[in-house]
């Protein structure tokens, strides 16, 4: 994991119903998915396909899907202000 600045995709964060994730922003052109957690941390996950993004948002539990399919699998960076 690296700490970097990454621009938030046009449209900004979309709120999700989750006990751990506050919102998600996605850029299909770069396949980067920004995830803002309830505690305030903001990470960008790289090489996330549009289907993977869709599947996460459509999951019964967004946080569980994220933990099982993205966290620990996708390259990521912590976003700093």
C-alpha positions, 0 to 999 in steps of 0.5 A: 500500500502506498500513500498518494493523492488521487483525484475523485472521479466526476460525480463524487462519492455515492453513499452505500448502506454499510456499517463500514463503508460510507461511500464509493466513487468509480472511474471506469476509464482508469478502473479505479474505485475510491472507497471512503470508510466510516472512520474517515479513511479513504483508499483507492483500489486499482484494476477494479473492473466495471463488473466488480464495481457493479457486483459490490454495489449490488451485493446484499452486504456491500461491506461483506462483499468488499471484504471477501472480494476486494480487500487484500486482493486488489492493489490499493493506495491510501489517499491523503489530502 
